[in-house]
Amino acid sequence: MSDKRTPLVEMKNVSISFGGIHAVENASVDLYPGEVVALLGHNGAGKSTLIKILSGAYRRDDGEILIDGEQADINNPRDAKKYGIETIYQTLAVADNVDAAANLYLGRELRTAWGTLDDVAMEAKAREVMGRLNPNFRRFKEPVKALSGGQRQSVAIARAILFDARILIMDEPTAALGPQETAQVGELIQQLKREGLGIFLISHDIHDVFDLADRVFVMKNGKVVGEARTQDVTKDEVLGMIILGKCPPAAIPGPGAMQTT
């Protein structure tokens, strides 16, 4: 499972505690360009906390983060954005009452030489980015609240890549979506992979994980149980990692793996 390329992201021996409790302990994960890596585990396993360290929401107590093989200093979300890291939360954080272009530029609006909003330039750029990502998107003039779940995901993803995101953190991207919209999100993710972005996927749906992810890292009690390529393991084996901390033969065990004698 070795890869000669330099990882896009490498988190090495990362730890963080809250009130003396180890939320994440000695965790190491990596991500390559054009790859989807899923982080799995029960609630409280540490996966969301680990990814919040990468997004700048939490400051790690120990360990290091490397971006393109270089030490990264990430202490807040602004730092993360400088490294091209964007998070798309389950809630999407879109403004329902305005259209796609206004959402893409929310808080970073373009202005004309006279200081007014440059709606023409923003819509043109929105059409360009959405055309790259989802060529079938046509509802540029409608408020986001009128869009389907899959279309809203398109808007949230387009906003991230508009500002040169290279690393996307996607939190439950298909939650509450129907089969057709789930398929649409899968197509969006495939397009992002083709463009060389790296994606960390947090999901509780193991079927989605096997459809979308190239590799999985499983966490339990704040530690990494192990990693595996989805093509090398079964869903039952991954469930065994999540529930029992037991690594199948095709997985690389981590410090949280169940010890056998």
Helices and strands as residue ranges (DSSP letters): E 9-18, E 21-31, E 36-40, H 47-55, E 62-67, E 70-71, H 77-82, E 85-88, H 100-104, H 119-133, G 144-146, H 149-162, E 167-171, H 179-194, E 198-202, H 206-212, E 215-220, E 223-229, G 230-232, H 235-244, E 252-253
